[in-house]
Amino acid sequence: MTKANTSTKATEKQREYECELCQDNEFIYDSKTNTATPCKCREVKRYKRILENSGISEAFLSKTFENFATKDKPKVVANAKKLSQEYTKEFKDIKTTENNSIALCGQVGGGKTHLATAIANELMKQGYGVLYMQYRDAITRLKQSLLDEENYQREINKYKRATILFIDDLYKGKGKDDNIVYEIINYRYFTGLPMIITTEFSPTTWIDFDEGTGSRLIHRCKDRIIKFEGKELNHRL
């Protein structure tokens, strides 16, 4: 085999890997110390597997900024897309600051979940692990595990400690879940862990539901609370 052919084969082999650093092993082996350390891609892939097991992976990964339409839409929609894109571009610099989160709130059918998912997908491309939390389902599962302390802590810790937590439809079907929500938000607030949030409810209502939780969310999101207002934004209608 010629040198050129060998080089071509090596290049083709390299392109087969999602992560060239660890060649998709998720660990990097050091032969000098005989140790293996987790690759930066490991968390991203683990969260993708969680999505796949939930059956929503394909729909989730298909939502991007590129296929979020703003043509013939109210100006607020284009502005929301612009702010969402800016967040992903600035994330590396703001991830350890006090105001490192983003919230999209308001009108049903306005495109909040699409944009939030596009943010999550872009951050995963950058190598950050994003854990998706479908609020209503997750809270139901956590409530059901309350009588089993070990199981409850295992489940809630996933949401408390995720590098980035994407809470979709916060407060949807709100019931007696204040303590569970507070536990997750409070932990992430004091450890400085970022959140991506979608919700039908306004920041004023967050405070009405629970001032402790609401004020923490507002502080973390601060200038990145994007509001969708007006039924004309509902693309489903």
Sequence and secondary structure as in RCSB ss.txt:
>XXXX:A:sequence
MTKANTSTKATEKQREYECELCQDNEFIYDSKTNTATPCKCREVKRYKRILENSGISEAFLSKTFENFATKDKPK
VVANAKKLSQEYTKEFKDIKTTENNSIALCGQVGGGKTHLATAIANELMKQGYGVLYMQYRDAITRLKQSLLDEE
NYQREINKYKRATILFIDDLYKGKGKDDNIVYEIINYRYFTGLPMIITTEFSPTTWIDFDEGTGSRLIHRCKDRI
IKFEGKELNHRL
>XXXX:A:secstr
  HHHHHHHHHHHHHT S TTTTTSSEEEETTTTEEEE THHHHHHHHHHHHHHT HHHHHT  STT   TTS H
HHHHHHHHHHHHHHHHHHHTTSS   EEEEESTTSSHHHHHHHHHHHHHHTT  EEEEEHHHHHHHHHHTTT HH
HHHHHHHHHHH SEEEEESTTTT  S HHHHHHHHHHHHHHT  EEEEESS HHHHHHH HHHHHHHHHHHGGGE
EEE SGGG TT 
